[in-house]
Amino acid sequence: MVLDMDMFREEKGGNPEIIRESQRNRYKDPGLVDKVIELDQAWRKARFLLDVFNRQKNVLSKAIGEKMKKKEAQGTDDSIDESITSKLDSLKIEDLNGLTVMQIKKLRVLLDEKMAETKTSMEKLEEERHFNLIQIGNIVHHSVPVSDDEENNREERTFGDITRKMKYSHVSCSIAISYKSLIFSFFF
């Protein structure tokens, strides 16, 4: 079973130091925990950026709708100023007032390309994070002895009488029972 990602996130109440200590107790690399945390932060940034791009796409669609409702000219030039394309993730409707419908559509195409790149990057980060996450074992309980071999394990409890010798094996008993049932069914 894979550990929950919230255990790695300090802002969500997790404590990565417990996981690092568990890795040390297992004689595994505690640096793997730091790698998972780093990949998770990068994934969260990519997820946030993708959400921002989705909002921007809605802003662009709304601007196109308003311009179409006002029956403004479509425009023939789709060249866009570099200052507008550089702040593609923070555009407002007021920034788009001076642009034609063709230019806004061109911005939407550029935004779709950035969204595709960000989504690919996010999926790659998520896959790499999960790959590293499944290599981390569950938290070792404090009562478990820390050792790199089984020689130092302790016996917690025993059950049953192990000195008693059974007279018959289970195979012998089952054969005897089947013979008795066969004889009983034959006579009655």
N, C-alpha and C positions, 0 to 999 in steps of 0.2 A: 504494500500500500504506500502511495506517495504522500509525503508530508504536504500540508496545506501551505499555500504561498503566503498566507497572512502570518505564519510563524517566522518568515524571513523579513517581514516588513515591520520595522520598529514603530512607525506611525500608526499601525493597526493593532498595536499591543503585542506584537511578536518579539521574540528575543533570539537573535541569531547566535549569540554566544552559547546558548544551551545546545544548539545544533552543532556548533563547532566543537564543543566539549564532547558531545556524543560521538562525533567523527573521530576525535582523538582516542576515545575509549575503544573504538572499533579498530584502531590502528589504520585508519583511512586518512586521506588528505583533507584537512579542514579548509584548505584554500578553495575547495569546490563550493563551499557555502558562499564565499565572497564572489565567486564567478556567477552563481545563480542570482545573487543580489544585484550584481552589476547588469546582467542580462535582463533582469526584471525591470530595473529602472529604465534601461534603454527601450524595452518593450512598452512601458507605460508612457514614455515620451512620444514614441511613434503612434500609440493609440490616441493620445491627446491631439497630436498633429492631424491625424486622420479625422477626428471629430471636428477640429477647427476647419479643415477643408470641406467637410460636409456642410457646415454652417455657411461657409463662403459660397458654396455651390447654390445654396438656397437664396443667399443675398443676390447672386448674379441672376438667378431665375426670376426673382422678384423684380429686379431692375429691368430685365427684358420685358416682363409682363406689363410693367408700368409704361414703358416706352411704346409698346404695341397698343396699349389702351389709349394712349395720347395720339396714336397714329403718326408717330415720328418717322422720318425717313430711315430706311434700313442702313443706308450708307454704302459706299463702294470700297472704301479704304479700310483694311483690317489691321493696319500697323498700329502698334501700341507703344506708348512711351515707356522707357525702361524703369522710370520711377514707379509706375503702376504695377508692372510685372514683378518688381522686387518686393513689394509688400502685398503679395497675393494672399497671404494668410491673415491680413488685417484690413481688408477693404470694407468700406461702408458704402451705403447707397449714395451718399453725398459725393463720394469720390468718383462714382460712375456717371454722374449727371452730364459731364462734358463728352462722354463717349457715345458712339453710335451703336446700334444693335449688332452690327457685324463685329465691331471691336469687342463688345461684351461677349458675344458668342466665341470669339477667338480666345478671350480670357478663360471662358468655361472649358474650352478644349485644353488649354495649358493646365488648368486646375485638375482636369481629369487625368492628365498625364502624371502630374505630381501625386495625385491620389493613388494611382496604380503603383508608382514607385514606392510610396510610403507603405501601402498595403503589402507589397512583396517583402519589403524590409521587415515589417512587423511580423509577418508570418514566419520568416526565417529566424528572427529573434525568438519567437515563441517556441519554435521547434527546437532550437538550440538550448533554450532555457529548460524545456521539458526533458531533453536528453540528459542534461546535467542533473536535473532534479531527481530523476529516477535512479541515479547512481548513489544518492544519499539515503542511508538506511533510516529506519525509525529511531526515535529517541531511546537510548539505552537507559533502563531504570536504574536508580541509584543503588538498589540492592544487588545488582548483578556484579559479580567479581570481574575486575578488569584484568584481562590476560590475553595473550596472543595465541594460546593453545588451550586444549581442553583438559590438560593435566591439573590446572589450578581451579577447576570448577568444584563447587561444593555441592553436597547432597542436601537438598531442601527437605524432602520427606520421602518415606517409603510406605507402601500400602500392601497389606496381605502378609501371610506367613510364607516366606520363601524357603523355609527349611523342610516343609512337608513334601513328601514324595507322593506323587499320584500313582495309584495302582494300575490304572488303565489310561490309555491315551484317548483322545476324543474320537479317533477313528474307530478304535475297538468298541467304544460305547455306542456309537451310531450303528455299527454292524449288529451288535447284540440287540439293540432296540428294533431294528428292521426285521431280524429273525423272529423275535417275539411277536411282532405285529403280523408277520406272515403266518406263523403257526396259529395265532389266535383267530385270524380271519379264515383259516382253512377249516377249523373245527366248529366254528360258530357261524 
